Amino acid sequence: MATDSHDSIHATIHQTFFTPVRRRHSAFTELDVDGLEPTATSFTDNDQCDTDTELAVDPIAPQSSRFTTLPRLFLLTLLLVVAIPLLYDTQLLGKPGISVIGAKAGVVGDRKHKRADTDTDVCTRFSGQSALVNGTIYLYGGHATTEPGQQDNQWTNDFLTIDLSKSWDISSPAIKGLPQPSGPPAVANGFLWNSYDSLFLYGGIFQDTPAVQPAPYSLWEYQIKASKWVEHKSPKTSAGNNSEDANQPVQQAGEGAGISIPELGRGYFFAGHLDHFTTPGWSIQTARLYLKALLEFTFPGYTNNAVEDLKGGKLAGADGAFRNITQGGIQDTAKFPNRADGALVYVPGFGADGILLSIGGGTNESFVSRSIYTVASSLLNEIQSQMNVIDVFDIASSTWYKQSTSGKYPSLRVNPCAVAASAPDGSSTNIHLYGGQNLIPYGNQIQYDDMWILSVPSFTWIEVDTDGQSVPPARVGHTCNIWDGQIIVVGGYTGPNLTCDTGFYVFSATNLTWQNNFNALSGGNPQNQQIAQQKDPQGLSGSYGYQVPGAVQKVIGGSANGGATITAPAQAATQGPFATGKPVTYTITDSNGAVVTQTGTSTVIDSGNNDKGGGGPNIAAIVAGVVAGFFAVLAVYLGFCIWVYRRQLALYKNHVAMSQRAAVGGPNEKSGFLASSLEGSSGLRTESTDRSSGAGAASSRATGANSNTGRSGYNSDMPPLPPGVFPPVGGNSTTNSSSEDLMSGAEPSFVGVLMNPRRSLRVINRD
């Protein structure tokens, strides 16, 4: 993973996935692998060679009559044996194949004798792209090492599958190596979108050791049934809601957060960065550009009313439709930071098309030092703010919002993985966040092995207790997918000390335990939805067999089947999908037809017994409100005491100064006071000036008093007064203040004001 620290681009740069077209300053010409044609020079060289050959054999051409019939038949047979296979690999016989001079029509075939199968036996594998379609995990590219300590040539175009239709042990997963494609590039930290019948490779970073020049971006599609790769060259954007203009070239970003929503026919890639390992012609002297745009891709054959060209139910063509969303609500404000290496999760409901949640991520330290929040902010503070305040994207309105969470939240991290599981009745969606790493301090990164759950719609964080379990080594750059209620973890970088890692682990989202095997469940539909959700196209996939864990029930209420009683965030949303929307819920019945749980109310009905976790007030919200109210009152009281203390302290110092001058200076007191005020800008000041100038003014006043010593009419021959003895300066106000011990020789203290504010208030009121 590239972690170069560069100075950030000026804030005036519009940070999207699209940059002005740059001319490549290279001595090498661009090579079109799909339309490869020899240059004029090469044709000339070949023609010359053929001419020489013809001249050499031409003298014997007239003697061809000497050949007998048998040799002629032999030569004809040999010609047919050579020619027919070549014709078979062209379109002439009606069967597409691999052209002898390159791929045609953007299609790269899948003939195994042309390419090697992917090696499944590696030392480590991380930062790859994955997708889950109908019970099969597809893995593409990323890093792979064959021996411990390998530092170069890690980038691959490996292509593998993992079969989830049958059970397997983590020591021998049902993995299969597919032919390595010849067209798609070897990239890491991109994303593999998926519809129900195709994969789409977007983005990624090219190899850095040794460095590989990025190629101009093409969207590569793998058609699953046909087992072939199709190139969509030079894609451009379409205009739409809250997006950039149309016909802008799509750039290849890396280290963003991706998500596929085949239910809607769309894929998303959020934020990430552009640099010289992603973009052709990008100078190594140009700083990495972090993004906050959301790139949307509508799959071919699907509609999307947020795209201008697809309004009115029009379907996307064979190349799909890209939309670059940059102006969605708070997205173009300082409240919405640029970032990379986060996670993106889809939650149905709370709007016509559901929502996306962005969790975690960050930028390099040099960029964060110029944080959009404050100049002095640190990476720690900025990213932690993203863990307890989640960015929420309403798909239907193409608008971003923020939502606060409750409970202890995870530490800052980048490159975790996240998946979502739906309760059987849909009353809660529980997002599992696993692993990742902390990049601070640089050079001493810490990988994590913890598991967290963010329960929606309560937006409560829950830390999973894995003590006593066989927990995999801490990792980053791994992939996660969920199927049959089980989270399948593949790959991951585990630090420099671990030699090799098997790279396949399974976590039960129901039991909250790491297990030694994947248990394929019988039944279920191709989308692996909960039984009650199978008639709803937007029912969350991968949740078949999942039940709400006990640890989650204790926080949000309800039972294993759902029926959550806390159905709103502790900090209520004032706008956006959580202010107006609600989860899509379903009724659960048992085999006898009895209602097990019915959502949409604050009660849970169980056919076997009454679940006391059903109705009642929202205790957590009440407690949170009481605590918040207490601290608010405390803050007001402390603020009042600080104000009283500062007033009393100012009065005390003024009385001390006037008393000393009256005792020492006699009739010159007034002129001495003015001299002090005029000779130094930080001399004695009015009470209102002292209050408004704060600590800096207090420091200046002390300096001014010292600089005026011996120059303000003081008689150095007069002995100083004993400590704590001050003659009265005159006026009933001063006398009354002295009666309140203002001039008793003891300087007011904040603790004294805090313990008895009424007494201090009487002092300042009388003065």
Helices and strands as residue ranges (DSSP letters): H 40-57, G 58-66, H 69-88, G 91-93, E 107-108, E 124-126, E 129-133, E 136-140, E 143-145, E 159-163, E 168-169, E 175-177, E 191-194, E 198-202, E 218-223, E 228-233, E 257-261, E 266-270, E 273-274, E 289-290, E 294-298, G 308-310, E 321-325, G 330-332, E 343-347, E 355-359, H 365-368, H 379-388, E 389-394, E 399-404, E 417-422, E 429-434, E 437-438, E 446-447, E 451-456, E 460-463, E 479-483, E 486-490, E 504-508, E 513-515, E 517-518, G 531-533, H 550-556, H 577-580, E 588-589, E 595-597, H 619-665, G 666-668, H 669-679, H 687-707, H 732-739, H 750-755, H 757-766
